[in-house]
Amino acid sequence: MSDSAASTSPKGKAARNEARKAIATTANALSITLLVTLWLQPMLSGRAGSFTGFVAIAGFIALQGVAHYVLNRVED
């Protein structure tokens, strides 16, 4: 097999799984960061706003949903 043929072949199952896990990890980290910076930190400092808390929780739930969706697509 030549180098050009190997570079044009589709990704293997392990590579697809690693890419999916990286996307899910990123979504999880972003969701936790969003929750802490928009909801927890202002609440602990006494500057909590009702709208930012709602946005933080909604964003957290949405990004956790993305992470779970991506992880469910991991191949065995």
mmJSON file of the N, C-alpha and C atoms, coordinates in Angstrom:
{"data_MODEL":{"atom_site":{
"group_PDB":["ATOM","ATOM","ATOM","ATOM","ATOM","ATOM","ATOM","ATOM","ATOM","ATOM","ATOM","ATOM","ATOM","ATOM","ATOM","ATOM","ATOM","ATOM","ATOM","ATOM","ATOM","ATOM","ATOM","ATOM","ATOM","ATOM","ATOM","ATOM","ATOM","ATOM","ATOM","ATOM","ATOM","ATOM","ATOM","ATOM","ATOM","ATOM","ATOM","ATOM","ATOM","ATOM","ATOM","ATOM","ATOM","ATOM","ATOM","ATOM","ATOM","ATOM","ATOM","ATOM","ATOM","ATOM","ATOM","ATOM","ATOM","ATOM","ATOM","ATOM","ATOM","ATOM","ATOM","ATOM","ATOM","ATOM","ATOM","ATOM","ATOM","ATOM","ATOM","ATOM","ATOM","ATOM","ATOM","ATOM","ATOM","ATOM","ATOM","ATOM","ATOM","ATOM","ATOM","ATOM","ATOM","ATOM","ATOM","ATOM","ATOM","ATOM","ATOM","ATOM","ATOM","ATOM","ATOM","ATOM","ATOM","ATOM","ATOM","ATOM","ATOM","ATOM","ATOM","ATOM","ATOM","ATOM","ATOM","ATOM","ATOM","ATOM","ATOM","ATOM","ATOM","ATOM","ATOM","ATOM","ATOM","ATOM","ATOM","ATOM","ATOM","ATOM","ATOM","ATOM","ATOM","ATOM","ATOM","ATOM","ATOM","ATOM","ATOM","ATOM","ATOM","ATOM","ATOM","ATOM","ATOM","ATOM","ATOM","ATOM","ATOM","ATOM","ATOM","ATOM","ATOM","ATOM","ATOM","ATOM","ATOM","ATOM","ATOM","ATOM","ATOM","ATOM","ATOM","ATOM","ATOM","ATOM","ATOM","ATOM","ATOM","ATOM","ATOM","ATOM","ATOM","ATOM","ATOM","ATOM","ATOM","ATOM","ATOM","ATOM","ATOM","ATOM","ATOM","ATOM","ATOM","ATOM","ATOM","ATOM","ATOM","ATOM","ATOM","ATOM","ATOM","ATOM","ATOM","ATOM","ATOM","ATOM","ATOM","ATOM","ATOM","ATOM","ATOM","ATOM","ATOM","ATOM","ATOM","ATOM","ATOM","ATOM","ATOM","ATOM","ATOM","ATOM","ATOM","ATOM","ATOM","ATOM","ATOM","ATOM","ATOM","ATOM","ATOM","ATOM","ATOM","ATOM","ATOM","ATOM","ATOM","ATOM","ATOM","ATOM","ATOM","ATOM","ATOM","ATOM"],
"id":[1,2,3,4,5,6,7,8,9,10,11,12,13,14,15,16,17,18,19,20,21,22,23,24,25,26,27,28,29,30,31,32,33,34,35,36,37,38,39,40,41,42,43,44,45,46,47,48,49,50,51,52,53,54,55,56,57,58,59,60,61,62,63,64,65,66,67,68,69,70,71,72,73,74,75,76,77,78,79,80,81,82,83,84,85,86,87,88,89,90,91,92,93,94,95,96,97,98,99,100,101,102,103,104,105,106,107,108,109,110,111,112,113,114,115,116,117,118,119,120,121,122,123,124,125,126,127,128,129,130,131,132,133,134,135,136,137,138,139,140,141,142,143,144,145,146,147,148,149,150,151,152,153,154,155,156,157,158,159,160,161,162,163,164,165,166,167,168,169,170,171,172,173,174,175,176,177,178,179,180,181,182,183,184,185,186,187,188,189,190,191,192,193,194,195,196,197,198,199,200,201,202,203,204,205,206,207,208,209,210,211,212,213,214,215,216,217,218,219,220,221,222,223,224,225,226,227,228],
"type_symbol":["N","C","C","N","C","C","N","C","C","N","C","C","N","C","C","N","C","C","N","C","C","N","C","C","N","C","C","N","C","C","N","C","C","N","C","C","N","C","C","N","C","C","N","C","C","N","C","C","N","C","C","N","C","C","N","C","C","N","C","C","N","C","C","N","C","C","N","C","C","N","C","C","N","C","C","N","C","C","N","C","C","N","C","C","N","C","C","N","C","C","N","C","C","N","C","C","N","C","C","N","C","C","N","C","C","N","C","C","N","C","C","N","C","C","N","C","C","N","C","C","N","C","C","N","C","C","N","C","C","N","C","C","N","C","C","N","C","C","N","C","C","N","C","C","N","C","C","N","C","C","N","C","C","N","C","C","N","C","C","N","C","C","N","C","C","N","C","C","N","C","C","N","C","C","N","C","C","N","C","C","N","C","C","N","C","C","N","C","C","N","C","C","N","C","C","N","C","C","N","C","C","N","C","C","N","C","C","N","C","C","N","C","C","N","C","C","N","C","C","N","C","C","N","C","C","N","C","C"],
"label_atom_id":["N","CA","C","N","CA","C","N","CA","C","N","CA","C","N","CA","C","N","CA","C","N","CA","C","N","CA","C","N","CA","C","N","CA","C","N","CA","C","N","CA","C","N","CA","C","N","CA","C","N","CA","C","N","CA","C","N","CA","C","N","CA","C","N","CA","C","N","CA","C","N","CA","C","N","CA","C","N","CA","C","N","CA","C","N","CA","C","N","CA","C","N","CA","C","N","CA","C","N","CA","C","N","CA","C","N","CA","C","N","CA","C","N","CA","C","N","CA","C","N","CA","C","N","CA","C","N","CA","C","N","CA","C","N","CA","C","N","CA","C","N","CA","C","N","CA","C","N","CA","C","N","CA","C","N","CA","C","N","CA","C","N","CA","C","N","CA","C","N","CA","C","N","CA","C","N","CA","C","N","CA","C","N","CA","C","N","CA","C","N","CA","C","N","CA","C","N","CA","C","N","CA","C","N","CA","C","N","CA","C","N","CA","C","N","CA","C","N","CA","C","N","CA","C","N","CA","C","N","CA","C","N","CA","C","N","CA","C","N","CA","C","N","CA","C","N","CA","C","N","CA","C","N","CA","C","N","CA","C","N","CA","C","N","CA","C"],
"label_alt_id":[null,null,null,null,null,null,null,null,null,null,null,null,null,null,null,null,null,null,null,null,null,null,null,null,null,null,null,null,null,null,null,null,null,null,null,null,null,null,null,null,null,null,null,null,null,null,null,null,null,null,null,null,null,null,null,null,null,null,null,null,null,null,null,null,null,null,null,null,null,null,null,null,null,null,null,null,null,null,null,null,null,null,null,null,null,null,null,null,null,null,null,null,null,null,null,null,null,null,null,null,null,null,null,null,null,null,null,null,null,null,null,null,null,null,null,null,null,null,null,null,null,null,null,null,null,null,null,null,null,null,null,null,null,null,null,null,null,null,null,null,null,null,null,null,null,null,null,null,null,null,null,null,null,null,null,null,null,null,null,null,null,null,null,null,null,null,null,null,null,null,null,null,null,null,null,null,null,null,null,null,null,null,null,null,null,null,null,null,null,null,null,null,null,null,null,null,null,null,null,null,null,null,null,null,null,null,null,null,null,null,null,null,null,null,null,null,null,null,null,null,null,null,null,null,null,null,null,null],
"label_comp_id":["MET","MET","MET","SER","SER","SER","ASP","ASP","ASP","SER","SER","SER","ALA","ALA","ALA","ALA","ALA","ALA","SER","SER","SER","THR","THR","THR","SER","SER","SER","PRO","PRO","PRO","LYS","LYS","LYS","GLY","GLY","GLY","LYS","LYS","LYS","ALA","ALA","ALA","ALA","ALA","ALA","ARG","ARG","ARG","ASN","ASN","ASN","GLU","GLU","GLU","ALA","ALA","ALA","ARG","ARG","ARG","LYS","LYS","LYS","ALA","ALA","ALA","ILE","ILE","ILE","ALA","ALA","ALA","THR","THR","THR","THR","THR","THR","ALA","ALA","ALA","ASN","ASN","ASN","ALA","ALA","ALA","LEU","LEU","LEU","SER","SER","SER","ILE","ILE","ILE","THR","THR","THR","LEU","LEU","LEU","LEU","LEU","LEU","VAL","VAL","VAL","THR","THR","THR","LEU","LEU","LEU","TRP","TRP","TRP","LEU","LEU","LEU","GLN","GLN","GLN","PRO","PRO","PRO","MET","MET","MET","LEU","LEU","LEU","SER","SER","SER","GLY","GLY","GLY","ARG","ARG","ARG","ALA","ALA","ALA","GLY","GLY","GLY","SER","SER","SER","PHE","PHE","PHE","THR","THR","THR","GLY","GLY","GLY","PHE","PHE","PHE","VAL","VAL","VAL","ALA","ALA","ALA","ILE","ILE","ILE","ALA","ALA","ALA","GLY","GLY","GLY","PHE","PHE","PHE","ILE","ILE","ILE","ALA","ALA","ALA","LEU","LEU","LEU","GLN","GLN","GLN","GLY","GLY","GLY","VAL","VAL","VAL","ALA","ALA","ALA","HIS","HIS","HIS","TYR","TYR","TYR","VAL","VAL","VAL","LEU","LEU","LEU","ASN","ASN","ASN","ARG","ARG","ARG","VAL","VAL","VAL","GLU","GLU","GLU","ASP","ASP","ASP"],
"label_asym_id":["A","A","A","A","A","A","A","A","A","A","A","A","A","A","A","A","A","A","A","A","A","A","A","A","A","A","A","A","A","A","A","A","A","A","A","A","A","A","A","A","A","A","A","A","A","A","A","A","A","A","A","A","A","A","A","A","A","A","A","A","A","A","A","A","A","A","A","A","A","A","A","A","A","A","A","A","A","A","A","A","A","A","A","A","A","A","A","A","A","A","A","A","A","A","A","A","A","A","A","A","A","A","A","A","A","A","A","A","A","A","A","A","A","A","A","A","A","A","A","A","A","A","A","A","A","A","A","A","A","A","A","A","A","A","A","A","A","A","A","A","A","A","A","A","A","A","A","A","A","A","A","A","A","A","A","A","A","A","A","A","A","A","A","A","A","A","A","A","A","A","A","A","A","A","A","A","A","A","A","A","A","A","A","A","A","A","A","A","A","A","A","A","A","A","A","A","A","A","A","A","A","A","A","A","A","A","A","A","A","A","A","A","A","A","A","A","A","A","A","A","A","A","A","A","A","A","A","A"],
"label_entity_id":["1","1","1","1","1","1","1","1","1","1","1","1","1","1","1","1","1","1","1","1","1","1","1","1","1","1","1","1","1","1","1","1","1","1","1","1","1","1","1","1","1","1","1","1","1","1","1","1","1","1","1","1","1","1","1","1","1","1","1","1","1","1","1","1","1","1","1","1","1","1","1","1","1","1","1","1","1","1","1","1","1","1","1","1","1","1","1","1","1","1","1","1","1","1","1","1","1","1","1","1","1","1","1","1","1","1","1","1","1","1","1","1","1","1","1","1","1","1","1","1","1","1","1","1","1","1","1","1","1","1","1","1","1","1","1","1","1","1","1","1","1","1","1","1","1","1","1","1","1","1","1","1","1","1","1","1","1","1","1","1","1","1","1","1","1","1","1","1","1","1","1","1","1","1","1","1","1","1","1","1","1","1","1","1","1","1","1","1","1","1","1","1","1","1","1","1","1","1","1","1","1","1","1","1","1","1","1","1","1","1","1","1","1","1","1","1","1","1","1","1","1","1","1","1","1","1","1","1"],
"label_seq_id":[1,1,1,2,2,2,3,3,3,4,4,4,5,5,5,6,6,6,7,7,7,8,8,8,9,9,9,10,10,10,11,11,11,12,12,12,13,13,13,14,14,14,15,15,15,16,16,16,17,17,17,18,18,18,19,19,19,20,20,20,21,21,21,22,22,22,23,23,23,24,24,24,25,25,25,26,26,26,27,27,27,28,28,28,29,29,29,30,30,30,31,31,31,32,32,32,33,33,33,34,34,34,35,35,35,36,36,36,37,37,37,38,38,38,39,39,39,40,40,40,41,41,41,42,42,42,43,43,43,44,44,44,45,45,45,46,46,46,47,47,47,48,48,48,49,49,49,50,50,50,51,51,51,52,52,52,53,53,53,54,54,54,55,55,55,56,56,56,57,57,57,58,58,58,59,59,59,60,60,60,61,61,61,62,62,62,63,63,63,64,64,64,65,65,65,66,66,66,67,67,67,68,68,68,69,69,69,70,70,70,71,71,71,72,72,72,73,73,73,74,74,74,75,75,75,76,76,76],
"pdbx_PDB_ins_code":[null,null,null,null,null,null,null,null,null,null,null,null,null,null,null,null,null,null,null,null,null,null,null,null,null,null,null,null,null,null,null,null,null,null,null,null,null,null,null,null,null,null,null,null,null,null,null,null,null,null,null,null,null,null,null,null,null,null,null,null,null,null,null,null,null,null,null,null,null,null,null,null,null,null,null,null,null,null,null,null,null,null,null,null,null,null,null,null,null,null,null,null,null,null,null,null,null,null,null,null,null,null,null,null,null,null,null,null,null,null,null,null,null,null,null,null,null,null,null,null,null,null,null,null,null,null,null,null,null,null,null,null,null,null,null,null,null,null,null,null,null,null,null,null,null,null,null,null,null,null,null,null,null,null,null,null,null,null,null,null,null,null,null,null,null,null,null,null,null,null,null,null,null,null,null,null,null,null,null,null,null,null,null,null,null,null,null,null,null,null,null,null,null,null,null,null,null,null,null,null,null,null,null,null,null,null,null,null,null,null,null,null,null,null,null,null,null,null,null,null,null,null,null,null,null,null,null,null],
"Cartn_x":[0.853,0.0,0.899,0.612,1.439,1.003,1.843,1.533,0.311,0.127,-1.024,-2.333,-2.312,-3.531,-3.874,-2.856,-3.105,-3.623,-3.18,-3.618,-5.035,-5.55,-6.908,-7.929,-7.48,-8.426,-9.216,-10.456,-11.273,-10.685,-11.078,-10.6,-11.095,-10.272,-10.661,-11.604,-12.122,-13.079,-12.456,-11.219,-10.563,-10.387,-10.038,-9.863,-11.198,-12.256,-13.58,-14.001,-13.76,-14.116,-13.335,-12.054,-11.25,-11.727,-12.093,-12.61,-13.932,-14.787,-16.064,-15.857,-14.919,-14.653,-14.058,-13.235,-12.667,-13.754,-14.702,-15.819,-16.673,-16.954,-17.765,-17.044,-15.747,-14.972,-14.994,-14.871,-14.914,-16.285,-17.351,-18.703,-18.916,-18.399,-18.528,-17.769,-16.549,-15.753,-16.405,-16.927,-17.599,-18.86,-19.6,-20.831,-20.526,-19.499,-19.134,-18.61,-17.794,-17.269,-18.393,-19.344,-20.486,-21.285,-21.53,-22.301,-21.581,-20.298,-19.538,-19.409,-19.075,-18.817,-20.083,-21.176,-22.397,-23.373,-23.258,-24.227,-23.582,-22.628,-22.087,-21.257,-20.339,-19.476,-20.268,-21.19,-21.976,-22.859,-23.392,-24.243,-23.438,-22.231,-21.408,-20.89,-20.757,-20.269,-21.405,-22.654,-23.798,-24.289,-23.866,-24.289,-25.119,-25.864,-26.604,-27.722,-27.805,-28.889,-29.764,-31.036,-31.944,-31.796,-31.585,-31.484,-30.188,-29.079,-27.815,-27.837,-28.521,-28.654,-29.439,-30.509,-31.3,-30.48,-29.726,-28.883,-27.815,-27.22,-26.179,-26.728,-27.88,-28.457,-28.928,-29.521,-29.955,-28.757,-27.698,-26.488,-25.849,-25.832,-25.285,-26.049,-27.362,-28.193,-28.004,-27.957,-27.792,-26.437,-25.375,-24.046,-23.886,-24.514,-24.486,-25.244,-26.342,-27.065,-26.22,-25.449,-24.54,-23.494,-22.919,-21.907,-22.477,-23.674,-24.296,-24.645,-25.115,-25.429,-24.183,-23.097,-21.853,-21.324,-21.371,-20.859,-21.707,-22.993,-23.835,-23.492,-22.793,-22.411,-21.045,-20.396,-19.108,-19.338,-18.481,-18.63,-17.926,-18.478,-17.863,-16.703],
"Cartn_y":[-1.17,0.0,1.234,2.163,3.362,4.394,5.396,6.446,7.249,7.48,8.272,7.528,6.221,5.444,5.431,5.37,5.346,6.687,7.775,9.085,9.423,8.756,9.031,8.054,7.019,6.055,6.687,6.226,6.796,6.46,7.244,7.015,5.669,5.07,3.807,4.027,2.92,2.986,3.62,3.272,3.829,5.339,5.799,7.243,7.977,7.388,8.014,8.069,6.994,6.969,8.02,8.159,9.155,10.566,10.823,12.143,12.415,11.427,11.589,11.835,11.097,11.295,12.674,13.176,14.52,15.586,15.415,16.361,16.33,15.14,15.014,15.617,15.426,15.998,17.522,18.067,19.517,20.07,19.408,19.852,19.791,18.754,18.628,19.744,20.007,21.072,22.438,22.708,23.98,24.125,23.034,23.112,23.416,22.782,23.032,24.454,24.909,26.274,27.298,27.067,27.97,28.031,26.895,26.85,27.581,27.357,27.976,29.48,29.916,31.344,32.186,31.638,32.44,32.262,31.179,30.942,30.856,29.956,29.707,30.874,31.386,32.468,33.736,34.195,35.367,35.115,33.911,33.61,33.649,33.111,33.103,34.491,35.356,36.709,37.687,37.245,38.08,38.934,38.644,39.425,38.582,37.672,36.746,37.463,37.193,37.701,36.552,36.759,35.656,35.176,36.112,35.709,34.948,35.398,34.704,33.301,33.147,31.814,30.89,31.414,30.613,30.233,31.186,30.919,29.886,30.006,29.067,27.653,27.516,26.18,25.611,26.448,25.985,25.583,26.367,26.022,24.751,24.589,23.375,22.143,22.227,21.086,20.799,21.837,21.644,21.015,21.52,20.97,19.561,19.272,17.903,16.959,17.461,16.675,16.378,17.363,17.158,16.108,16.209,15.241,13.823,13.671,12.343,11.82,12.692,12.271,11.772,12.521,12.134,10.822,10.671,9.434,8.221,8.426,7.284,6.802,7.616,7.234,6.546,6.352,5.647,4.2,3.712,2.338,1.373,0.188,-0.837,-1.491],
"Cartn_z":[0.0,0.0,0.0,-0.846,-0.935,0.095,0.304,1.276,0.874,-0.417,-0.858,-0.615,-0.763,-0.519,0.965,1.804,3.243,3.748,3.145,3.611,3.169,2.153,1.692,2.239,2.976,3.517,4.66,4.871,5.946,7.317,8.314,9.677,10.192,11.022,11.637,12.802,13.321,14.428,15.664,15.963,17.151,17.026,15.833,15.627,15.752,15.213,15.347,16.811,17.549,18.972,19.761,19.482,20.187,19.873,18.627,18.256,18.965,19.047,19.743,21.23,21.833,23.254,23.517,22.605,22.757,22.673,21.765,21.644,22.908,23.41,24.623,25.828,25.924,27.02,26.957,25.765,25.586,25.978,25.54,25.896,27.406,28.047,29.497,30.208,29.782,30.41,30.214,29.031,28.778,29.63,29.797,30.586,32.05,32.593,33.989,34.149,33.207,33.254,33.193,32.303,32.17,33.465,34.056,35.294,36.434,36.555,37.647,37.434,36.218,36.003,35.941,35.455,35.333,36.496,37.251,38.315,39.695,39.857,41.192,41.714,40.931,41.405,41.735,40.866,41.258,42.483,42.622,43.765,45.067,45.044,46.253,46.604,45.593,45.873,46.155,46.088,46.398,45.247,44.026,42.863,41.893,42.387,41.528,40.78,39.487,38.66,38.228,38.187,37.882,36.441,35.511,34.106,33.824,34.402,34.157,34.765,35.898,36.48,35.575,34.985,34.054,32.831,32.278,31.103,31.437,32.626,33.036,33.149,33.773,33.946,32.609,31.772,30.447,29.59,29.632,28.881,29.392,30.707,31.3,30.829,30.884,30.462,28.982,28.16,26.717,26.398,26.999,26.712,27.281,28.404,28.912,27.975,27.392,26.397,25.182,24.734,23.596,23.951,25.131,25.55,25.596,26.147,26.216,24.821,23.954,22.587,21.87,21.994,21.324,21.899,23.212,23.817,23.467,23.229,22.826,21.425,20.645,19.295,19.233,20.374,20.411,20.024,19.143,18.65,19.594,19.721,20.578,19.884],
"occupancy":[1.0,1.0,1.0,1.0,1.0,1.0,1.0,1.0,1.0,1.0,1.0,1.0,1.0,1.0,1.0,1.0,1.0,1.0,1.0,1.0,1.0,1.0,1.0,1.0,1.0,1.0,1.0,1.0,1.0,1.0,1.0,1.0,1.0,1.0,1.0,1.0,1.0,1.0,1.0,1.0,1.0,1.0,1.0,1.0,1.0,1.0,1.0,1.0,1.0,1.0,1.0,1.0,1.0,1.0,1.0,1.0,1.0,1.0,1.0,1.0,1.0,1.0,1.0,1.0,1.0,1.0,1.0,1.0,1.0,1.0,1.0,1.0,1.0,1.0,1.0,1.0,1.0,1.0,1.0,1.0,1.0,1.0,1.0,1.0,1.0,1.0,1.0,1.0,1.0,1.0,1.0,1.0,1.0,1.0,1.0,1.0,1.0,1.0,1.0,1.0,1.0,1.0,1.0,1.0,1.0,1.0,1.0,1.0,1.0,1.0,1.0,1.0,1.0,1.0,1.0,1.0,1.0,1.0,1.0,1.0,1.0,1.0,1.0,1.0,1.0,1.0,1.0,1.0,1.0,1.0,1.0,1.0,1.0,1.0,1.0,1.0,1.0,1.0,1.0,1.0,1.0,1.0,1.0,1.0,1.0,1.0,1.0,1.0,1.0,1.0,1.0,1.0,1.0,1.0,1.0,1.0,1.0,1.0,1.0,1.0,1.0,1.0,1.0,1.0,1.0,1.0,1.0,1.0,1.0,1.0,1.0,1.0,1.0,1.0,1.0,1.0,1.0,1.0,1.0,1.0,1.0,1.0,1.0,1.0,1.0,1.0,1.0,1.0,1.0,1.0,1.0,1.0,1.0,1.0,1.0,1.0,1.0,1.0,1.0,1.0,1.0,1.0,1.0,1.0,1.0,1.0,1.0,1.0,1.0,1.0,1.0,1.0,1.0,1.0,1.0,1.0,1.0,1.0,1.0,1.0,1.0,1.0,1.0,1.0,1.0,1.0,1.0,1.0],
"B_iso_or_equiv":[0.0,0.0,0.0,0.0,0.0,0.0,0.0,0.0,0.0,0.0,0.0,0.0,0.0,0.0,0.0,0.0,0.0,0.0,0.0,0.0,0.0,0.0,0.0,0.0,0.0,0.0,0.0,0.0,0.0,0.0,0.0,0.0,0.0,0.0,0.0,0.0,0.0,0.0,0.0,0.0,0.0,0.0,0.0,0.0,0.0,0.0,0.0,0.0,0.0,0.0,0.0,0.0,0.0,0.0,0.0,0.0,0.0,0.0,0.0,0.0,0.0,0.0,0.0,0.0,0.0,0.0,0.0,0.0,0.0,0.0,0.0,0.0,0.0,0.0,0.0,0.0,0.0,0.0,0.0,0.0,0.0,0.0,0.0,0.0,0.0,0.0,0.0,0.0,0.0,0.0,0.0,0.0,0.0,0.0,0.0,0.0,0.0,0.0,0.0,0.0,0.0,0.0,0.0,0.0,0.0,0.0,0.0,0.0,0.0,0.0,0.0,0.0,0.0,0.0,0.0,0.0,0.0,0.0,0.0,0.0,0.0,0.0,0.0,0.0,0.0,0.0,0.0,0.0,0.0,0.0,0.0,0.0,0.0,0.0,0.0,0.0,0.0,0.0,0.0,0.0,0.0,0.0,0.0,0.0,0.0,0.0,0.0,0.0,0.0,0.0,0.0,0.0,0.0,0.0,0.0,0.0,0.0,0.0,0.0,0.0,0.0,0.0,0.0,0.0,0.0,0.0,0.0,0.0,0.0,0.0,0.0,0.0,0.0,0.0,0.0,0.0,0.0,0.0,0.0,0.0,0.0,0.0,0.0,0.0,0.0,0.0,0.0,0.0,0.0,0.0,0.0,0.0,0.0,0.0,0.0,0.0,0.0,0.0,0.0,0.0,0.0,0.0,0.0,0.0,0.0,0.0,0.0,0.0,0.0,0.0,0.0,0.0,0.0,0.0,0.0,0.0,0.0,0.0,0.0,0.0,0.0,0.0,0.0,0.0,0.0,0.0,0.0,0.0],
"pdbx_formal_charge":[null,null,null,null,null,null,null,null,null,null,null,null,null,null,null,null,null,null,null,null,null,null,null,null,null,null,null,null,null,null,null,null,null,null,null,null,null,null,null,null,null,null,null,null,null,null,null,null,null,null,null,null,null,null,null,null,null,null,null,null,null,null,null,null,null,null,null,null,null,null,null,null,null,null,null,null,null,null,null,null,null,null,null,null,null,null,null,null,null,null,null,null,null,null,null,null,null,null,null,null,null,null,null,null,null,null,null,null,null,null,null,null,null,null,null,null,null,null,null,null,null,null,null,null,null,null,null,null,null,null,null,null,null,null,null,null,null,null,null,null,null,null,null,null,null,null,null,null,null,null,null,null,null,null,null,null,null,null,null,null,null,null,null,null,null,null,null,null,null,null,null,null,null,null,null,null,null,null,null,null,null,null,null,null,null,null,null,null,null,null,null,null,null,null,null,null,null,null,null,null,null,null,null,null,null,null,null,null,null,null,null,null,null,null,null,null,null,null,null,null,null,null,null,null,null,null,null,null],
"auth_seq_id":[1,1,1,2,2,2,3,3,3,4,4,4,5,5,5,6,6,6,7,7,7,8,8,8,9,9,9,10,10,10,11,11,11,12,12,12,13,13,13,14,14,14,15,15,15,16,16,16,17,17,17,18,18,18,19,19,19,20,20,20,21,21,21,22,22,22,23,23,23,24,24,24,25,25,25,26,26,26,27,27,27,28,28,28,29,29,29,30,30,30,31,31,31,32,32,32,33,33,33,34,34,34,35,35,35,36,36,36,37,37,37,38,38,38,39,39,39,40,40,40,41,41,41,42,42,42,43,43,43,44,44,44,45,45,45,46,46,46,47,47,47,48,48,48,49,49,49,50,50,50,51,51,51,52,52,52,53,53,53,54,54,54,55,55,55,56,56,56,57,57,57,58,58,58,59,59,59,60,60,60,61,61,61,62,62,62,63,63,63,64,64,64,65,65,65,66,66,66,67,67,67,68,68,68,69,69,69,70,70,70,71,71,71,72,72,72,73,73,73,74,74,74,75,75,75,76,76,76],
"auth_comp_id":["MET","MET","MET","SER","SER","SER","ASP","ASP","ASP","SER","SER","SER","ALA","ALA","ALA","ALA","ALA","ALA","SER","SER","SER","THR","THR","THR","SER","SER","SER","PRO","PRO","PRO","LYS","LYS","LYS","GLY","GLY","GLY","LYS","LYS","LYS","ALA","ALA","ALA","ALA","ALA","ALA","ARG","ARG","ARG","ASN","ASN","ASN","GLU","GLU","GLU","ALA","ALA","ALA","ARG","ARG","ARG","LYS","LYS","LYS","ALA","ALA","ALA","ILE","ILE","ILE","ALA","ALA","ALA","THR","THR","THR","THR","THR","THR","ALA","ALA","ALA","ASN","ASN","ASN","ALA","ALA","ALA","LEU","LEU","LEU","SER","SER","SER","ILE","ILE","ILE","THR","THR","THR","LEU","LEU","LEU","LEU","LEU","LEU","VAL","VAL","VAL","THR","THR","THR","LEU","LEU","LEU","TRP","TRP","TRP","LEU","LEU","LEU","GLN","GLN","GLN","PRO","PRO","PRO","MET","MET","MET","LEU","LEU","LEU","SER","SER","SER","GLY","GLY","GLY","ARG","ARG","ARG","ALA","ALA","ALA","GLY","GLY","GLY","SER","SER","SER","PHE","PHE","PHE","THR","THR","THR","GLY","GLY","GLY","PHE","PHE","PHE","VAL","VAL","VAL","ALA","ALA","ALA","ILE","ILE","ILE","ALA","ALA","ALA","GLY","GLY","GLY","PHE","PHE","PHE","ILE","ILE","ILE","ALA","ALA","ALA","LEU","LEU","LEU","GLN","GLN","GLN","GLY","GLY","GLY","VAL","VAL","VAL","ALA","ALA","ALA","HIS","HIS","HIS","TYR","TYR","TYR","VAL","VAL","VAL","LEU","LEU","LEU","ASN","ASN","ASN","ARG","ARG","ARG","VAL","VAL","VAL","GLU","GLU","GLU","ASP","ASP","ASP"],
"auth_asym_id":["A","A","A","A","A","A","A","A","A","A","A","A","A","A","A","A","A","A","A","A","A","A","A","A","A","A","A","A","A","A","A","A","A","A","A","A","A","A","A","A","A","A","A","A","A","A","A","A","A","A","A","A","A","A","A","A","A","A","A","A","A","A","A","A","A","A","A","A","A","A","A","A","A","A","A","A","A","A","A","A","A","A","A","A","A","A","A","A","A","A","A","A","A","A","A","A","A","A","A","A","A","A","A","A","A","A","A","A","A","A","A","A","A","A","A","A","A","A","A","A","A","A","A","A","A","A","A","A","A","A","A","A","A","A","A","A","A","A","A","A","A","A","A","A","A","A","A","A","A","A","A","A","A","A","A","A","A","A","A","A","A","A","A","A","A","A","A","A","A","A","A","A","A","A","A","A","A","A","A","A","A","A","A","A","A","A","A","A","A","A","A","A","A","A","A","A","A","A","A","A","A","A","A","A","A","A","A","A","A","A","A","A","A","A","A","A","A","A","A","A","A","A","A","A","A","A","A","A"],
"auth_atom_id":["N","CA","C","N","CA","C","N","CA","C","N","CA","C","N","CA","C","N","CA","C","N","CA","C","N","CA","C","N","CA","C","N","CA","C","N","CA","C","N","CA","C","N","CA","C","N","CA","C","N","CA","C","N","CA","C","N","CA","C","N","CA","C","N","CA","C","N","CA","C","N","CA","C","N","CA","C","N","CA","C","N","CA","C","N","CA","C","N","CA","C","N","CA","C","N","CA","C","N","CA","C","N","CA","C","N","CA","C","N","CA","C","N","CA","C","N","CA","C","N","CA","C","N","CA","C","N","CA","C","N","CA","C","N","CA","C","N","CA","C","N","CA","C","N","CA","C","N","CA","C","N","CA","C","N","CA","C","N","CA","C","N","CA","C","N","CA","C","N","CA","C","N","CA","C","N","CA","C","N","CA","C","N","CA","C","N","CA","C","N","CA","C","N","CA","C","N","CA","C","N","CA","C","N","CA","C","N","CA","C","N","CA","C","N","CA","C","N","CA","C","N","CA","C","N","CA","C","N","CA","C","N","CA","C","N","CA","C","N","CA","C","N","CA","C","N","CA","C","N","CA","C","N","CA","C","N","CA","C","N","CA","C","N","CA","C"],
"pdbx_PDB_model_num":[1,1,1,1,1,1,1,1,1,1,1,1,1,1,1,1,1,1,1,1,1,1,1,1,1,1,1,1,1,1,1,1,1,1,1,1,1,1,1,1,1,1,1,1,1,1,1,1,1,1,1,1,1,1,1,1,1,1,1,1,1,1,1,1,1,1,1,1,1,1,1,1,1,1,1,1,1,1,1,1,1,1,1,1,1,1,1,1,1,1,1,1,1,1,1,1,1,1,1,1,1,1,1,1,1,1,1,1,1,1,1,1,1,1,1,1,1,1,1,1,1,1,1,1,1,1,1,1,1,1,1,1,1,1,1,1,1,1,1,1,1,1,1,1,1,1,1,1,1,1,1,1,1,1,1,1,1,1,1,1,1,1,1,1,1,1,1,1,1,1,1,1,1,1,1,1,1,1,1,1,1,1,1,1,1,1,1,1,1,1,1,1,1,1,1,1,1,1,1,1,1,1,1,1,1,1,1,1,1,1,1,1,1,1,1,1,1,1,1,1,1,1,1,1,1,1,1,1]
}}}
